Amino acid sequence: MLETLGLSNAESQVYQLLVRAGRADADRIHFLLPLSAGHAAEAIDGLVEKGLVTVTDELPVQLIPSPPDIAGEVLLMARMNELKTARGALDRLAGEYYRAPRTDGTEGVADVTPDEEVALRYEQIQRTARREIVRFDAPPYLVSDAVNWVELERLAAGVTYRTVYDRLALERDGAQEEIRQYTEAGERARVLHHVPVKMIIVDGSVALLAVRSGASRKQTVVHIYGGPLLDALVALFEMAWESALPLHPTADQSRCDLADDDIELLTLLLAGLTDIGIARQLRIGRRTVQRRVRELMDRAAASSRIELGWQAARLGWIAGPGDRVTPPESLPETRPRG
């Protein structure tokens, strides 16, 4: 528990024991804790050096703990100063990194992420988020993990996620269960028939963009930081978000009495999935899909599936908020501009 203040595990154990006991015989510490005599003595020396323990002159020698709120505050301030110094060093190194000459002419705009670093970079930039992450999600995927556990962690920490999924992303086996896991954790999700590009933007200040290049159509991941290109990508996401269809939407309950499973089916239908694709995602038969679509058409007095979509919007069967991405200028600068 106290290791983050610079204490070893043994020092943390000894100090907590002393705080609870008030004082203790130095020779008996290793009997009271699962520590050897050598490790106990080393821990005591470390605590004395850090100002957390005082050794008396009496015999047998007694160990008296310093008040945690006073001695601990001194250690905490020291660690904070160390972290501040380390952050300054990282900022200086980042400046050198982004100013370094590059052979692809992307100085001050972006850099290409090596293939072997893509998964790590994808995880790292999510962990730097303080407010919002927005994404275009489409296969084929470059990160093999089935579930983005980092997203679930960041959602729990209060970071907002907005994702626009490509229709093909919804046709994957198990896609509905996976996406529902994110939406139930707080992700706001929408779908387009086709997203213009695969990307993730963090706090409006940094992005990863997957682009296809060469005859092999190999995907290259580009790390983009502050500048006009990033601003354009933010604007692109917002336009797509406004026109995308909400996934797992909440209907207007004052105007609609559709069951949740009917809303889910309607959403997949309007996203462009085939009857077979809908059946696979909902784990029902294709004929069941066709029957339920016909029932929705009858309820909406629609003569075609196209008209069903129009009527669904008019009747309030599908709805979703039009949230905006966090403007980059409202956040502290995290990358040097070119």
N, C-alpha and C positions, 0 to 999 in steps of 0.2 A: 504493500500500500504506500509506503514511503520511499520506494525506490525512485520515483520520479523526482525526488528532491536530492538525488545523488547518493542515497544510502544503499549499501549492499543489503542483500536479503538477510544476512546474519545481523547486521547493524539494526535493521528495522525490527527484527524479532526481539533483540536485547532492549532496545529503547522502549518498545511497547510494553514489555514485561516490567521495566523499571517505572514507567508512568503509572501502571496499575498498582504496583506494589509500594510506590513512594520512595523506596530505597532497597538495596539488596547487597548481600555479601558478594564481593567480586569473585571469591573462590568457588561460590556455589552456582554461578550463572550457568555453567555448562551442564550442571546436574538438573537445572530447572528447564532447560531447553534442549532440543535434539541437536546439540553442537558439541564438537570435540573441545578439549581444553584449549588447544591452539587456536581454533576458529573463534572461540568465545573471547580469548585474550585479544585477538586481532580486531574483533568487532568493537570491543571496549576501547581500544586505542583509537579506532576510527571515530567513535562517538565523542571521545574527549577532544580530538583534534577539530571536530566540527562544532564544538561548543554545546553539544547536546547533553553531556554528562560531566559531572564533577566527581573527582576521586578524593576521598577524605584521607587525612594523615593517620587516623586511628587504626588500631588493629583489632579484629581483622578489617581490612580495607573495605569501606562502604562506597557504593555507587549511588549518586543522587542525580536524578534527571532534571534537566532544565525545563522550565515551563514550555509546553509545545507551542502556545500561541506567540511566544516571544522568540525563542530559539528557532522555531520552525519558520517564522516569518523572515528571519534573516536568511535562512537557507533558500526560501522561496524567492526572495528578491535577487539572491545571487544567481539562481537558475534562470530567472527571467532576464537578467542582464546577459547571461551566456547565450540564451536563445536570441535575444535582440542582436547581439554581435554576430551570431551565426546567420541570422536573417540578412543582415547587412552584407556579409560575405557572399551569400547566395545571390543577392540582388546584383552585386558587382560582377559575379561570374556569369549571371544571366545576360547582363549587358554585353560582356565580352562574347558570349555565345551567339547572340543575335547580330552582333556587329562583325562576326568572323566572315572572311571572304568565302563565297560559295560558288561552285562551278556552274550552278543552274540558273544564276541570275535572280535569285529570290531574296537577296539581302534586304532586311527590313520589312519583309512581307510574310514569308513562310519558310518552312524547311520540310524536307521529305523525311518521314519517319521510317527507319529501317524495318523491314518485315518482322524481324525477330523482336522488335520493341513495341509493336502495335498494341498487343494486349496490355502490356504494362502501362503504356502511355494513355490508353483508353481508361484504365482504372485510375491513374494518377490525376488526370484533369478533372474527373468526377469528384475526387476527394478534395480538390481545391475549391469546390463550389461553396459559396456562402448564401446565395439566394435562389438562383434558378438555372436549370439545365433544359435546353430544348434540343429535339432530335428529329431527323428524318430516318426512319427505320425501314430497310429493305434488304432482302437476300440478293446475292449470296453473302454470308457473314464471314468476316475476317477473324472474329473472336469466337473460339469454339465452345465456351461455356454456355450451357443451355439456359441458365438463369443469370441475370445480371445482379449478383448479390450486392454489389456496391450501390446500385440504385436503391435497393431496399434499405440499406443502411443510411444513405443520405436522405431518403424520404423520412425515415424515422427521426433524423436529426433536424428536420424542418426545411430541407431544401425542396423547392418546387420542381417537378418534372412535367414538361409538356412534350408529347411525342406524336408525330404524324406518321402513321404506318402506311406503307405501300400495300395495295391489295394482295400482292403475292406473299407478304409477311403473314397475312391472315390465313393463307391456305396451307401453311406448314402443319404437320401433325402436332397436335398439342398446343397450337398457337393460342387458342382461346383461353385455355387454362393458364398458360404463362402470362398472357397480357392481363387477365383478370387478377392474377397475383399482384401485378404492379398497380392496377387501378384500385384495388382494394386497399393497397398501402398508401394511396394518395396520388398516383400518377393521373394526369389529365390526358386522355388519349383520343385521337381522331384518325380517320382513314381517308386516303385518296386513292383513286384508281391507279395513279402512278406518281410517286414522289420524284422531284426533278434531280435529286442527288442524295447520296448518303452522307450524313454529317451529324455532328454533335457540337453545340455551342454552350459554353459555360460562362454564366454571368455576363454575357454579351461582350466578353473581353478576350476569349481564346476559343479556337475551334479545331476540330479534326475533320478533314474532308477526304472522302474516298473518290478517286478519279480513275477512269480507265485509260490506259495508254498502250500504244503499240498494236501490232496485228494480233497479238495474243490476248488482247483485251484484259490484261492483267491489271488488278486494282492496286493503285499506289495511294498511300495515306499521307496527306499533307497536313502539317501542323501550322495553323494560321493564327497570327496574333494581330494586335490592334492596327487599324488602318482602313482605307476605303473598301478593300476586298471583304473584310470582316463585316463592315457596316452593310454591304450589299447582301451578304449571306443572312444577316439578321432580318433585313427587309424581305428577302425571299421567303424565309420561314414564316413571317407574319402573314404574308399574302396567302401562302398555302394553308396556314392554320385557319384563316377566316373562311376559306372555301371548303375545308375538309368536313367530313361527317363525323359527329361524335360517336365514339365507341362506348358501349354500355351506357347510353344516355338515359337521363331521367326525363320521362315524359311530363308534360304539363298535366298534373293530376286533376286540375280543375276542369280540364277539357278531355281527358283521355282515361279510359279504364282498361287499357291493354295490360295483359300480364307481362312480367319481366321477360319470360322466354319468347313472347311474341315480339317484344321490342328488340331483343337480341337477334331474332331471325330477320326482322325487317332491316336492321342495321347491316347485317351481312349481305342481304339482298341488294340494298342500295349501294353497298361498297363495290358491287360488281362480281361477287362470287357466284359461281354456277350452282345449280341445285345439288350437284354431287359434292362440290366444295362445302356448301352449307351443311349438308347431311354429315359430312366427315367431321366438321367442327362441332356440331351439336350432338353428334353421336346418335343420329336417328336415320331412318330410311329416306331414300330420295322421294318415294311416293308420299311419305309423311310431309316432307318439305313442300311438295307441290300442293297437297291438300290444304296445308296451313296458309300458304300464300293465297290460294283461291279464297279461303275464308276471310283473310285480311282485305282482299280486293272487294269482296261482297260487303264487308262492313264499311269500307270507304267509298262504296258505289263507284269503283274504278273499273273501267273496261279493259285495262292493260296494266302490265307491271310498271310501265313508264308513268302512267297516270297515278298508279298507287303511290309512287314516290312523291309526286306533286301533292296529292291529297294528304299524305302522311305529314308533310310539312305544314299544310294549311290547317289540319286538325290538331296540330300540337302533339303529334305522336312522337316526334323526335325533336330534341332541343339541346343546346349546349352553350356555355358562356364563350365569349370572344375575348379571352385574356391576352395581354400584351407581354412581350419579352422585356426583361429589365434593360433599360437603355444603358449602354456602356459608359456614357458620361456621368451616370449617377453613382458609379462605383469607383473606388480608388484604383489607380493604375496598377496593373499586375504584370505588364510586359512593356518593354521599351518600344516606342513607336519608331518606325523607320524614317 
